[in-house]
Amino acid sequence: MINRHINRYSETDKLIIVLTHLGGIFFGFAPALVVYLVKNEGWVKENARNALNWQLTTLVYYAISWVLVIVLIGFFLPWLIVVLNLVFCLVAAIRSSNGEYYRYPMTIDFIR
């Protein structure tokens, strides 16, 4: 089955969003914040907002996990968050490259 929405967005927009999602793996929330503040277009801005919310949520998860590490309960939790961030960002980049909208699971909506 062919997705009809694949050609709705320009290749430049798709590339920006893919790099935004992948940038979250290496640079945290910075790439998503820059794209969110610079772009005014609907699909690009919405994807950047989603990526930004996810990266801010991972900061909250890291803070909670390090508190649990200090009290010797969750020594594996920071690594779990790293793996989740990697997997979710890769899935988001792949789906965005196809022109699809991706919403990260387990995300707190800081920016609406």
Backbone bond lengths (Angstrom), bond angles and torsions (degrees), N, CA, C in turn:
res aa  C-N    CA-C-N  psi(-1)  N-CA   C-N-CA  omega(-1)  CA-C   N-CA-C  phi
1 M - - - 1.442 - - 1.526 109.15 -
2 I 1.294 117.21 134.42 1.456 122.54 -177.63 1.526 109.01 -93.75
3 N 1.342 115.58 131.56 1.461 119.89 175.44 1.518 109.19 -77.21
4 R 1.293 116.97 126.49 1.459 120.71 -177.83 1.512 112.90 -79.58
5 H 1.310 118.28 -17.22 1.456 121.09 -176.54 1.528 112.97 -90.45
6 I 1.329 118.66 3.12 1.455 121.14 -176.45 1.527 111.43 -62.68
7 N 1.300 119.45 -42.46 1.459 122.07 -175.54 1.522 113.47 -90.14
8 R 1.307 117.49 5.84 1.450 120.43 -177.59 1.534 111.73 -69.53
9 Y 1.301 117.67 -28.40 1.461 121.85 -176.99 1.520 109.83 -112.07
10 S 1.313 115.87 147.22 1.461 119.72 -178.42 1.530 110.10 -70.82
11 E 1.313 115.57 159.17 1.463 121.18 178.61 1.528 110.55 -63.16
12 T 1.331 116.65 -33.74 1.469 120.22 178.25 1.515 110.73 -64.73
13 D 1.329 117.26 -44.16 1.464 120.64 178.03 1.523 111.09 -62.07
14 K 1.320 116.78 -43.06 1.461 120.39 178.56 1.523 111.01 -62.00
15 L 1.337 116.04 -42.82 1.460 120.31 -179.87 1.524 111.25 -63.88
16 I 1.318 116.91 -42.20 1.468 120.79 178.49 1.518 110.66 -59.31
17 I 1.315 116.46 -45.48 1.460 119.92 -178.31 1.528 111.20 -69.64
18 V 1.321 118.01 -40.87 1.462 120.10 177.88 1.528 109.88 -60.43
19 L 1.323 116.97 -44.94 1.468 119.98 178.67 1.526 111.93 -66.64
20 T 1.315 116.78 -31.48 1.458 120.42 176.83 1.528 110.48 -65.16
21 H 1.328 116.21 -46.49 1.473 119.83 179.26 1.523 111.05 -65.68
22 L 1.332 117.59 -44.80 1.463 120.44 179.48 1.527 111.91 -68.38
23 G 1.316 116.48 -33.50 1.463 120.38 177.88 1.514 112.45 -62.43
24 G 1.337 116.83 -27.94 1.452 120.55 177.24 1.516 113.11 -62.26
25 I 1.321 117.81 -27.49 1.464 121.96 178.86 1.523 109.91 -66.63
26 F 1.321 116.43 -40.61 1.462 120.53 -172.71 1.526 114.02 -100.34
27 F 1.333 116.94 -31.66 1.462 120.19 -171.84 1.527 113.99 -120.26
28 G 1.329 117.80 9.33 1.457 120.54 177.63 1.515 112.63 68.71
29 F 1.318 116.20 -133.69 1.462 120.46 -173.68 1.527 113.65 -85.72
30 A 1.328 119.13 -8.78 1.472 121.99 -174.23 1.534 113.79 -58.84
31 P 1.340 120.92 -49.86 1.463 118.88 -179.67 1.530 113.23 -61.39
32 A 1.323 116.70 -41.08 1.462 120.07 179.80 1.526 111.08 -66.21
33 L 1.314 116.89 -37.90 1.461 120.39 179.12 1.522 111.05 -65.42
34 V 1.323 117.01 -43.32 1.469 120.66 179.83 1.530 110.20 -62.36
35 V 1.325 117.32 -47.85 1.465 120.17 -179.07 1.517 110.24 -65.08
36 Y 1.311 116.86 -40.44 1.468 120.23 179.88 1.524 111.35 -61.96
37 L 1.315 117.32 -39.52 1.462 120.59 -178.68 1.526 113.08 -78.29
38 V 1.331 117.75 -28.75 1.462 121.21 -174.90 1.531 112.24 -88.46
39 K 1.314 117.25 -42.77 1.464 120.67 -174.32 1.526 110.78 -84.99
40 N 1.330 115.15 141.49 1.458 120.74 177.89 1.518 112.22 -115.97
41 E 1.311 117.34 4.24 1.446 121.29 -177.38 1.524 110.63 -83.92
42 G 1.307 116.72 150.57 1.453 122.40 -172.65 1.511 115.82 -59.75
43 W 1.334 117.82 -60.67 1.456 120.93 -173.75 1.524 111.74 -67.20
44 V 1.313 117.20 -42.51 1.463 121.57 -179.52 1.523 109.91 -65.78
45 K 1.312 116.91 -47.08 1.460 120.68 -178.95 1.532 110.67 -65.06
46 E 1.310 117.49 -38.99 1.464 121.05 179.96 1.528 111.16 -65.03
47 N 1.320 117.47 -42.26 1.465 120.72 176.69 1.516 111.60 -66.29
48 A 1.325 116.92 -39.77 1.464 120.59 177.83 1.533 110.15 -65.01
49 R 1.328 116.75 -38.29 1.471 120.72 177.62 1.529 110.05 -63.49
50 N 1.313 116.56 -42.45 1.461 120.49 177.52 1.524 111.44 -62.18
51 A 1.320 116.86 -45.70 1.465 120.97 179.15 1.529 110.65 -63.50
52 L 1.324 116.44 -40.74 1.462 120.44 179.25 1.525 110.71 -64.63
53 N 1.312 117.41 -44.65 1.466 120.30 177.32 1.525 111.36 -60.12
54 W 1.329 116.61 -40.64 1.462 119.33 179.08 1.519 111.32 -64.74
55 Q 1.324 117.22 -45.14 1.461 119.71 -178.32 1.528 111.58 -66.13
56 L 1.322 117.34 -36.69 1.470 119.89 175.76 1.529 110.42 -68.15
57 T 1.313 116.51 -35.89 1.460 120.18 176.94 1.523 110.76 -64.83
58 T 1.337 117.22 -38.76 1.468 119.13 178.66 1.527 110.73 -64.12
59 L 1.329 117.76 -33.39 1.469 119.75 175.81 1.527 110.77 -61.86
60 V 1.310 117.02 -41.80 1.471 121.10 176.80 1.529 109.81 -63.62
61 Y 1.333 116.38 -44.34 1.467 119.88 179.37 1.524 111.34 -63.09
62 Y 1.345 117.32 -39.79 1.465 120.18 176.93 1.519 111.18 -61.96
63 A 1.328 117.69 -43.56 1.462 120.96 -179.78 1.529 110.43 -60.97
64 I 1.313 116.58 -45.87 1.468 120.32 179.14 1.524 110.73 -63.65
65 S 1.331 116.60 -42.73 1.463 119.54 -177.40 1.522 111.69 -66.44
66 W 1.334 118.12 -36.87 1.470 119.29 179.53 1.518 111.61 -70.82
67 V 1.328 117.05 -31.68 1.471 119.16 173.16 1.527 109.42 -63.78
68 L 1.319 116.60 -41.52 1.461 120.24 178.35 1.526 111.86 -68.64
69 V 1.318 118.15 -30.72 1.461 121.20 175.98 1.522 109.42 -67.19
70 I 1.320 116.57 -40.97 1.466 120.50 -178.62 1.528 110.84 -63.25
71 V 1.318 117.15 -37.06 1.463 119.31 178.25 1.533 111.62 -89.75
72 L 1.329 116.27 15.21 1.462 124.39 172.48 1.531 114.39 62.27
73 I 1.310 116.99 32.70 1.460 119.77 178.00 1.529 111.34 -105.63
74 G 1.334 116.63 -42.41 1.460 118.80 -169.99 1.509 114.40 -120.91
75 F 1.328 118.19 57.19 1.459 120.22 -176.57 1.518 113.24 -65.25
76 F 1.320 119.31 -20.04 1.461 122.47 -179.50 1.535 112.63 -94.15
77 L 1.327 118.58 -11.12 1.462 121.39 -174.07 1.534 114.43 -62.07
78 P 1.339 120.34 -42.51 1.479 117.87 178.03 1.525 112.63 -58.86
79 W 1.332 117.23 -36.71 1.462 120.16 178.83 1.521 111.29 -70.23
80 L 1.309 116.84 -35.13 1.465 120.62 176.06 1.521 110.73 -62.86
81 I 1.312 116.98 -40.31 1.469 121.06 179.04 1.529 110.46 -66.81
82 V 1.315 117.62 -38.45 1.464 121.15 176.50 1.528 110.22 -60.93
83 V 1.319 116.95 -45.30 1.465 121.21 -179.93 1.526 110.64 -65.53
84 L 1.336 117.22 -44.54 1.464 120.07 178.20 1.525 111.64 -60.99
85 N 1.328 116.71 -42.14 1.460 120.37 178.59 1.524 110.49 -61.81
86 L 1.310 116.87 -43.96 1.465 121.02 179.23 1.529 111.15 -61.93
87 V 1.308 116.74 -48.99 1.471 120.77 -177.55 1.522 110.79 -65.19
88 F 1.332 117.48 -48.98 1.460 120.17 -177.41 1.526 111.60 -64.03
89 C 1.317 117.74 -39.47 1.474 120.19 179.28 1.522 111.31 -67.35
90 L 1.320 117.36 -38.43 1.465 120.14 177.64 1.526 111.14 -66.47
91 V 1.322 116.88 -43.52 1.466 120.22 178.14 1.529 109.76 -62.32
92 A 1.329 116.94 -43.38 1.465 120.77 179.53 1.528 111.03 -62.62
93 A 1.332 117.24 -40.69 1.464 120.65 179.45 1.528 110.95 -65.21
94 I 1.307 116.97 -42.25 1.465 120.42 -179.84 1.526 110.67 -66.18
95 R 1.315 116.67 -45.96 1.468 119.75 -179.60 1.527 110.52 -65.01
96 S 1.337 117.43 -39.06 1.460 120.57 179.31 1.517 111.88 -67.63
97 S 1.319 116.96 -34.17 1.464 119.27 178.39 1.526 111.16 -64.91
98 N 1.320 116.59 -22.32 1.466 121.64 175.87 1.522 112.29 -90.29
99 G 1.315 116.67 3.38 1.459 120.35 179.35 1.511 113.81 81.65
100 E 1.320 117.33 14.29 1.454 121.85 -179.63 1.527 110.37 -92.20
101 Y 1.304 114.72 156.49 1.457 121.53 175.03 1.518 107.74 -91.82
102 Y 1.341 117.40 131.83 1.456 121.18 -179.60 1.518 109.83 -124.13
103 R 1.312 115.84 130.64 1.458 121.53 175.67 1.517 107.72 -112.30
104 Y 1.326 115.43 122.97 1.461 120.50 179.80 1.523 110.21 -65.24
105 P 1.337 117.44 136.65 1.466 118.76 175.07 1.530 110.56 -74.93
106 M 1.304 116.91 159.49 1.468 124.08 176.65 1.517 113.26 59.45
107 T 1.323 117.74 32.68 1.455 121.91 -176.70 1.521 110.77 -101.72
108 I 1.331 114.65 136.80 1.456 121.29 172.78 1.520 106.95 -88.62
109 D 1.323 117.42 131.74 1.472 121.00 179.80 1.528 110.32 -84.86
110 F 1.317 115.46 88.17 1.456 120.48 175.42 1.525 110.79 -74.75
111 I 1.323 115.35 -38.94 1.462 122.11 -178.47 1.519 107.09 -115.26
112 R 1.313 115.30 123.48 1.470 119.34 -178.54 1.491 111.60 -105.34
